[in-house]
Amino acid sequence: MTAALLPDSHVLRGTAAGNTLRLVGIDATRIVEEARQRHHLSKTATAALGRALSASALLAVVLGKQPGSRVTLRIEGGGPIGWIVAEGSNDGQLRGYVRQPGADLPLRETDGKLDVRGLVGIDGELAVTRLLDNGEPYTGSVHLVSGEIAEDVSQYLGVSEQIPNAVLLGVYEEGQQVVSAGGLLIQAMPGVTDETLVRLEANIRQMGMLTDNLRAGGLMHAMTRATEGLDLRLAPGAQPARFECRCSRERALDSLKFFPAEDRQDMIASGGQEIMCHWCNEKYQITPAEIAALEAQPAHGQA
């Protein structure tokens, strides 16, 4: 599958079982492929960051209170990848990076699949930062329970947010390209019955890998399989989602104001300064003339 044939990333929302189940799903295939290319990720690092990016989008929808609300997810488990950071907004903007993009491990001997758990590690925590209603940042965290990310996100929602849930995440690669990636979060709402939960659990067991369902029929197919017999009601329309960073040339130049004047003079003498955004790997070449023209004025917000 070529990049031109990859499905556009999007978010779907819905309810089931008489509004006692809430569903949020994302097809993040294009987003994860762009992240792979931008950061030159190994296969296993692609799977790890791809799962985290999808999870950040789902969390932003469930936890975000205002339009454009952002959620930042940070995972550090002591594994070779170092740390993973992903940021999602409830209007479909995602970005993220890992500490060691080239880190990789052999396929697992038990089942021949990517060893995301081994790459991430389990000696650490998952932390989620979001804004409260009063605008203050709040960070909640839980110890990692699996390193596979989906189980860890589910643990966070259950323990820190008291939200009963099921989380499915997946990334599937063929050759050097992501061909299927996404996530599905199902939240149990007040009034849900034991019968509904039993049926939901059975559906999730029977549907198999999320990525297989995305490849077979897209995100709608996956959500339909998960709620078979539970009267899924999809909200109208799909929300576009994309890899989008908030960095810019202006912010890159602005960041140089935090350096001492003598350091800026060294940059001018050496022919300018290259600044790279760790979120998206975009590089900005700042010229000596631009550095010389910097004035002592309040800096813009950082990316």
N, C-alpha and C positions, 0 to 999 in steps of 0.2 A: 504494500500500500504506500503510495507516494504522499508527500506532505499535502499536496493539493487535494487529495481524496479524503483526508482526515475529516471527521465530522466537526462542525463548529462546536466549541464548548458552550454549555448552557446549563441552567438550573431549572428544575421542575419542582413544584410543590403540590401537595395534595393531602387528603384525609381519607380515612377508611373506617369501617365498623362504626358507622353513625357518629363520626367526629371524635371517636375515642382513641384513634391513632392519627398522629400527624407525621407526614413524610416530607423529607427534603432530599433531593437527589441532584448530583452533578455529573455530567459527562465532561471530564477534564482532559480528554485526549490531546487536543491541540495545545492546551496550556502546559501539560507535562512534557510534551515533545519540545516546546519552545524552551522550557526550563532546562531540558537535557542539552539542547544545543547551546544555549547561552552560557551555561556553567561547565560544559564539557564533562558531564557526569558519566561515571561508570554505570554498568547495567544495574547493579544492586543499589547504588546511590540514587539512580533515577527512580527506582521503585520506592525507596524510602522517602525522598523528597516529594514524589508524586502523591503518595498516600497522605503526607502531611499537608500538601497544598489543598487536596480535596477536603480533608478534614477541616481546615481553616475556613473554607467556604461554607461548609455545613454549620459549623459553630457560629459563624457570623450571622447566619439567618436565624438560628435558634436563640442566640443570646443577645443579638443586636437590637437595641430599642429604638434607634432613630435611623432615618435614611442615611446610607453611607457609613453606618457603624462598622468599625473594624475590630477584628480579633486577631491577636498574635499568639501563635503556638510555638513553643520552644521545647525541644526534646534533647536531653543529654543523658545518655545511658552508659557512657564509658567505653563504647565500642570504637572501632577504627574510623568511623565517619566523623567523630568529634561531636558536634552539635548540629541540629536541624532547626531552622527557623522558617516559619511560614506565616504569612499574613493574608487574611481574607476579609473582604467587605461584603455587606449584604446587598450591594449593587453589582456584584460580580467581578470586582477587581482582585486579582491574586498576584502575589510575588513571594519569593523565598530563596533560600540558599542553604548550603551545608558547609561545614568547616573544611572537610577534606573531600572535594568532589571526585577525585580519582580513586578513592578507597574502594576496594572490592573484595569479595570472598568467593571461593568456589561454590558451585551449586551444592545444596544439601544432599548428603548421601542417602538420607531416608526416603526422599520423594523427588529428588532432582530439581527442586525449585530454588529460587533465589533466597539466600540466607539473610533476609532483612533483619531478623532478630540478632544474628551474630554481628552484623555491621553496626547496628544501633547500640546493642548491649542492653542490659537490664539493671545495671548498677547506677541508678540515677532517677530522674523524675521528668514528668511532663508538666509544663507550666503554661497556663492560658491567661493572657492579659486582655482586659476589655474595659470600656468606660461604663461606670455606673450611671444611674439616672441624673445624678448631680454633677456629672462631668468628670468625676475623679477616677483615675485609673485603679483597677482592682486586679490583682493577680492571685489566682488559685492554682494549687499544684497537687499532684498525687505521685506516689512512687510508681515507677514503671512495673507493670505486671507481666508483660510479654515481650516488649520491644518490637512487636509486629504493627504497632501504632493503632489499628482499629480497636483492639481490646483495651489499649491504654486510654484512648479518647472516650470510650464507653465508660471506663472506670472513672474518669474525671467527671463526666456528666452525672453519673450516679452518686458519687461521693461528694463532690464540691458544689454541684448545682442541684442535687436532689431531683434529677430528671431521669425517670425510668426509661431505658432506651435500648436500641440495638443499632450497631454501627457496622457497616460493610465498606471496605476500601480495597482497591486493587489497581495494579498497573501491569499490563502485559506488553512485552516487547518481542519483536521479531527482527533478527539481524541487528541493525543499528538504529531502529526506529520504534517509538511507542505507537502501538496500534490500538490500544484500548486502555483507558484509565478513568477512574471516577470514584464516586462514593455515594452511599445511601444511609441516611439517618432516619430511624423510625422511633418516634417518641410516644410513649403511653400516656394518654391524657386521663383526667379524672373521669371515673365512670366506666373505665375499660373492664371487661369481664375476664374471668379466668379462661373461659372458653375461647375468647378472642386471642388471648396470649398464647394458648396452646396451639391454636391454628397458625398463628404467626410464626412461632418457633418451628413448627413442622414445615411450613412453606420455605423458610430460610434454609433449613437443612436440605430440602429437596431441590432448591434452585441451583445449588452448586456455586461455582466461583462467580463473583460479580462481573469480572471482565469477560467471562464467557457469555453472560447474558447481554452485556453491552455490545459485544461483537455480533451476537445472534439477532438482536432486534432493537438495539439502542436503549437509552435510559428508560423510556416508557415501558419497554418490554421487561426490564429488570424490576421496576416498581410494580408492574402488574403481577409478575411471578411472586414477589414477596407478599402480596396482599390477595392472592387468589382466594376466592370465596368470602372476601371481607368487604366487598363493594367499594372499590377504590374510586375516589372522586378527585380528578386532577383539576387544579386551578387553571384557568384559561391562560394560554400563552407560555412561552419559554423565555426565561431571562437570559440574555447573552452573558457569557463569562469570558474572561481574557486574562492573560498575563500582562500586567500593567504596573510599572513602577512610578513612584512620585519624584524620582530624581530629575534633574534638569541641568543644563549648562549654567544657568543663573545660580542654582544652589551649590553647584560644584565650585564656582568662583567665589561665592559667598563664604564657603567653608574656609577659604584661605585667610579670612579676616581673623580667625582664631589663632593663627600662627604669629610668633613674634616678628617684628619688622625685619630683623636681621635674617630670619629664615626666608622671608619673602624676597629679600635682596639676593640671597643665594639662588633662589629659583629663577630670578630674572637673569642672573649672571650665567646660569647653566642652560638658558634657552627656553625657559618655561617649565610647566609642571603638568604631568598627567595625573588625573584623578579618576579612580575607578569606583563605581557604585557596587558595593558588595551584594546588594539585593538582586541586581539584574546583570551585573558584569559589564555595563555600559562604561565606555572610557571617554573622558573629556580632556582634550589637550588645551590647556590654558596658556596663552601666549605671554611673553614678557610684557608687552604693552598693556594687556588686560590686568596683569598683576600690579604693574606700576600705577594704574589708574584707580586702584582700590582706595576708597575713602573710609575714614573712621566713622561708620554709621551702624545702627543696629542691624544685626544679621537676620536674614529670613529664616523661617523654620527649616529644620533639617529634614532630609528624606528619611 
